[in-house]
Structure formats: structure tokens, C-alpha cells
Amino acid sequence: MFTAPVQHGTARRLTLAAVAAGTLVLLTAGPVAAHVEVESDKAQALAENVEISFDAEAESDTAGIAAVRVILPKGIAPGDVTYGAGPKGWKFTAADDGYTIKGPALKAGVNAEYSVVVRQLPDVKELAFKSLQTYSDGKIDRWIELDETSEQPAPVLKLKAAAPGAKPVSPSPSEPASESPSPSASPTPTVEPTEASASPAAEAKSDDDGMSAVAWIGIGAVVVVAAGAAAYLVRRRGAGER
């Protein structure tokens, strides 16, 4: 006779337990849901001059976001990224593996929204932009995990397949220019001093040879004159003795 009331009470307790568990999940899901979102209207492989927008969600109720550092995915060089727009007073600084934007701390609870322009997207299916956002109190949110189910997933931009005929553009013109030496830089100074030093030497040798010839001719003339004078004196002395 008492079976039905017992089952009804058990069902009620189970329902209340499920509601309590669901409420607990909702209450604890807030911080985990915060992350960095990324999107682009030209999210396509090999697309050029692509503007990519980021939204770094604020997770602190007491401190504002003061900086966001991004590690670029493979296929995008720091030199191919330029600053688009961002919070007032924030500046863009390139690094060896990515870039940083920072400035006056935002108000607590305000997201850091900014954009960058990429010269060309690589020919891949997705791009992960590992991000570290720093708050005014020194706290750092590290959105760097590549597993989307983790508590700190990196923002990932899904790309459509490349358009027919799309090709990779040539490397940035600033990079090869600094590495290629001038082909005419070394031969010019090497040849000119050689010619300059050889010319005076040749002229000096020519002058020495000319002076030597004149000297020898003069000496020969003196010897001939002296010999003729001596012969004349000998003949006159012989004629006087007779």
C-alpha cells in the first residue's frame, strides 16, 4: 500500500538532485567559457591582405587587460603582419615569433578587441594563434592549448580551401635585400689600386731607361773627343822633333 508514495518521493529527490547538479555546472562554467575569439571575412588559404579580428574576453572583475601577446602559427612571418586597429593608446610591437599589443589597462570586465592584417595566409586548413593576455594586476591568461576541449584553448581560425589559381606570393622584399651582397662592391676597389700603383712604376722605369741612354751617349762623345785630341798632340810633337 505504501509502494507508490515511496517511489514518488524517490523520483522527487532525484529531480531535485539533477536540478542542483545542473545549477552547479552553470555556476562553474563562467570562467572556463572565457577565451579569445578570432574571425575573418577572408578566412581562405592563400588569401592576400587579410584582416583578422580578435576578441580577448576579460575574465577578471578587479583588473583590466593591459597587453596581449600572440605567437604566430607556422606559415606567417612576423614581418608580414601589420597592426589594424585596437584599444585607444595601445601600440603594436613585432617579435621574433609573433607580436605584442599593449597600452593603458582597460576597465575591469572590458574585452580587448583588435585586428591585424596578414600579407598572405598559408595553404593550410586552420591557424592557431596562441595568445597570452596580461592584466593590470600581473595575472596572465594563457590561451595556448591546441586541444579545443581543454580549459585554455588557443583561438583557431578555420580556413576554406584556396581559390583556383591562387599561388604563394614571393617572400617579403625587405628580407632578401638585406642578405644579398652587391656583386660589384669588391672587384672595383681591388682593380683600381692595382692599376694606379702599376702606372707610376712603369713611368718611373721608362724615365730611368731614357736618362741612362743619354748618359752613355755623352760619355762616348767625351771619350772620342779626348782620343782625337791626344792623337793630334802626338802628331804635332813628332813633327817638331824633326
C-alpha positions as CSV (number, residue, x, y, z in Angstrom):
1,M,0.0,0.0,0.0
2,F,2.9,2.3,0.6
3,T,4.9,1.5,-2.5
4,A,3.6,4.4,-4.7
5,P,4.4,7.1,-2.2
6,V,7.9,5.8,-1.7
7,Q,8.6,5.8,-5.5
8,H,7.1,9.3,-5.8
9,G,9.4,10.6,-3.1
10,T,12.4,8.9,-4.6
11,A,11.6,10.5,-8.0
12,R,11.2,13.9,-6.4
13,R,14.6,13.6,-4.7
14,L,16.3,12.6,-8.0
15,T,14.7,15.5,-9.8
16,L,16.0,18.0,-7.1
17,A,19.4,16.4,-7.3
18,A,19.5,16.8,-11.1
19,V,18.5,20.4,-10.9
20,A,21.1,21.1,-8.2
21,A,23.8,19.5,-10.4
22,G,22.8,21.5,-13.4
23,T,22.8,24.7,-11.4
24,L,26.3,23.9,-10.2
25,V,27.6,23.3,-13.7
26,L,26.2,26.6,-14.9
27,L,27.8,28.5,-12.0
28,T,31.2,27.0,-12.5
29,A,31.2,27.2,-16.3
30,G,31.6,31.0,-16.4
31,P,35.4,31.3,-16.1
32,V,36.0,28.3,-18.3
33,A,33.9,29.8,-21.1
34,A,36.1,32.9,-21.3
35,H,38.6,32.7,-24.1
36,V,40.0,34.6,-27.2
37,E,37.8,34.5,-30.3
38,V,39.2,35.0,-33.8
39,E,37.4,35.6,-37.1
40,S,38.0,37.0,-40.6
41,D,35.8,37.7,-43.6
42,K,38.6,36.3,-45.9
43,A,39.4,33.1,-44.0
44,Q,40.7,31.3,-47.1
45,A,44.0,29.7,-47.8
46,L,46.4,31.8,-49.8
47,A,44.2,34.9,-49.5
48,E,46.1,38.1,-49.5
49,N,45.9,41.2,-47.3
50,V,43.6,39.5,-44.8
51,E,42.3,41.4,-41.8
52,I,41.9,39.1,-38.8
53,S,39.9,40.3,-35.8
54,F,40.5,39.1,-32.2
55,D,38.3,39.4,-29.1
56,A,40.2,38.7,-25.9
57,E,37.5,38.2,-23.2
58,A,38.0,39.8,-19.8
59,E,38.0,37.3,-17.0
60,S,38.9,39.5,-14.0
61,D,36.4,41.6,-12.1
62,T,39.1,43.7,-10.4
63,A,41.8,44.2,-13.1
64,G,41.7,45.3,-16.7
65,I,43.6,43.8,-19.7
66,A,46.8,45.7,-20.4
67,A,48.6,43.6,-23.0
68,V,48.0,40.7,-25.4
69,R,51.0,38.7,-26.8
70,V,50.4,36.4,-29.8
71,I,52.6,33.6,-31.1
72,L,52.1,33.3,-34.8
73,P,51.3,29.9,-36.4
74,K,53.7,28.4,-38.8
75,G,53.5,29.9,-42.3
76,I,53.0,33.5,-41.1
77,A,56.2,35.6,-40.6
78,P,56.1,38.5,-38.1
79,G,57.3,40.8,-40.9
80,D,54.1,40.0,-42.9
81,V,51.8,41.2,-40.1
82,T,50.8,44.8,-39.6
83,Y,48.5,46.5,-37.0
84,G,45.0,47.1,-37.9
85,A,43.0,48.7,-35.0
86,G,42.8,48.3,-31.3
87,P,42.1,49.9,-27.9
88,K,42.9,53.6,-27.7
89,G,46.6,54.2,-26.8
90,W,47.7,50.6,-27.5
91,K,50.8,50.0,-29.7
92,F,51.9,47.1,-31.8
93,T,55.4,45.6,-31.5
94,A,56.7,42.7,-33.6
95,A,58.7,39.9,-32.1
96,D,60.8,37.0,-33.5
97,D,57.9,34.6,-33.1
98,G,54.9,36.9,-33.2
99,Y,53.8,40.3,-31.8
100,T,52.5,42.1,-28.8
101,I,49.9,44.9,-28.4
102,K,49.7,46.8,-25.2
103,G,48.8,50.1,-23.6
104,P,46.8,51.6,-20.8
105,A,44.9,49.0,-19.0
106,L,41.2,48.6,-20.0
107,K,38.5,48.8,-17.4
108,A,37.8,45.6,-15.5
109,G,35.3,43.5,-17.4
110,V,36.1,45.1,-20.8
111,N,37.3,42.8,-23.6
112,A,40.4,43.7,-25.6
113,E,39.3,43.9,-29.3
114,Y,41.9,44.4,-32.0
115,S,42.8,43.4,-35.5
116,V,45.9,42.7,-37.6
117,V,46.4,42.5,-41.4
118,V,48.3,39.5,-42.8
119,R,50.1,39.8,-46.1
120,Q,49.0,36.3,-47.2
121,L,47.6,33.3,-45.3
122,P,49.4,29.9,-45.7
123,D,47.9,27.0,-47.6
124,V,46.6,25.1,-44.5
125,K,43.2,24.2,-43.1
126,E,43.4,26.1,-39.8
127,L,45.6,28.6,-37.9
128,A,46.1,28.6,-34.2
129,F,47.1,31.9,-32.6
130,K,48.4,31.2,-29.2
131,S,47.6,34.2,-27.0
132,L,48.7,35.4,-23.6
133,Q,46.7,38.3,-22.1
134,T,48.1,40.2,-19.2
135,Y,46.0,42.1,-16.6
136,S,47.0,45.2,-14.8
137,D,47.5,43.2,-11.6
138,G,50.0,40.9,-13.3
139,K,47.7,37.9,-13.8
140,I,48.1,36.2,-17.2
141,D,45.5,34.1,-19.0
142,R,47.3,31.6,-21.3
143,W,45.1,30.6,-24.2
144,I,47.7,28.3,-25.8
145,E,46.3,24.8,-25.8
146,L,45.8,23.2,-29.2
147,D,43.1,20.9,-27.8
148,E,39.7,22.6,-28.3
149,T,38.3,20.6,-25.3
150,S,40.9,22.0,-22.9
151,E,40.2,24.7,-20.4
152,Q,42.7,27.1,-22.1
153,P,42.2,26.6,-25.9
154,A,44.1,28.7,-28.3
155,P,42.0,30.7,-30.8
156,V,41.8,28.8,-34.1
157,L,40.8,30.3,-37.4
158,K,39.3,27.7,-39.8
159,L,40.3,28.3,-43.5
160,K,38.5,27.5,-46.7
161,A,40.4,25.8,-49.5
162,A,42.5,28.1,-51.7
163,A,40.8,29.7,-54.7
164,P,41.5,28.1,-58.1
165,G,44.8,29.5,-59.4
166,A,45.9,31.1,-56.1
167,K,49.6,30.9,-55.6
168,P,52.0,31.8,-52.8
169,V,53.4,35.4,-53.2
170,S,57.1,36.0,-53.2
171,P,58.9,36.5,-49.9
172,S,58.8,39.9,-48.3
173,P,61.1,42.2,-50.3
174,S,62.8,43.6,-47.2
175,E,64.2,40.2,-46.1
176,P,66.3,39.2,-49.2
177,A,67.5,42.7,-49.8
178,S,69.4,42.8,-46.5
179,E,71.1,39.4,-47.2
180,S,72.1,39.8,-50.9
181,P,75.6,41.5,-51.3
182,S,76.4,43.8,-54.1
183,P,78.3,41.9,-56.8
184,S,80.3,45.0,-57.9
185,A,81.4,46.0,-54.4
186,S,84.6,44.0,-54.1
187,P,86.1,44.0,-57.7
188,T,86.1,47.8,-58.1
189,P,88.4,48.7,-55.2
190,T,90.6,45.7,-55.9
191,V,91.3,46.6,-59.6
192,E,91.7,50.3,-59.3
193,P,94.5,50.4,-56.7
194,T,96.4,47.8,-58.8
195,E,96.2,49.9,-62.0
196,A,97.1,53.1,-60.1
197,S,100.2,51.6,-58.5
198,A,101.4,49.9,-61.7
199,S,101.2,53.1,-63.8
200,P,103.7,55.2,-61.8
201,A,106.1,52.3,-61.6
202,A,106.1,51.9,-65.4
203,E,106.6,55.6,-65.9
204,A,109.5,55.7,-63.4
205,K,111.2,52.8,-65.2
206,S,110.8,54.4,-68.6
207,D,112.4,57.6,-67.2
208,D,115.3,55.7,-65.8
209,D,116.0,54.0,-69.1
210,G,115.9,57.3,-71.0
211,M,118.4,59.0,-68.7
212,S,120.8,56.1,-68.9
213,A,120.9,56.2,-72.7
214,V,121.7,59.9,-72.7
215,A,124.4,59.5,-70.1
216,W,126.1,56.8,-72.1
217,I,126.0,58.9,-75.3
218,G,127.6,61.8,-73.5
219,I,130.3,59.6,-72.1
220,G,131.0,58.1,-75.5
221,A,131.3,61.6,-77.1
222,V,133.8,62.7,-74.4
223,V,135.9,59.7,-74.9
224,V,136.0,60.2,-78.7
225,V,137.0,63.9,-78.3
226,A,139.7,63.1,-75.8
227,A,141.1,60.4,-78.1
228,G,141.2,62.8,-81.0
229,A,142.9,65.5,-79.0
230,A,145.5,63.1,-77.8
231,A,146.3,61.9,-81.3
232,Y,146.6,65.5,-82.6
233,L,149.1,66.3,-79.8
234,V,151.2,63.3,-80.6
235,R,151.4,64.1,-84.3
236,R,152.4,67.8,-83.5
237,R,155.1,66.6,-81.1
238,G,156.5,64.2,-83.7
239,A,156.7,66.9,-86.4
240,G,158.5,69.4,-84.1
241,E,161.2,66.9,-83.2
242,R,162.0,66.5,-86.9
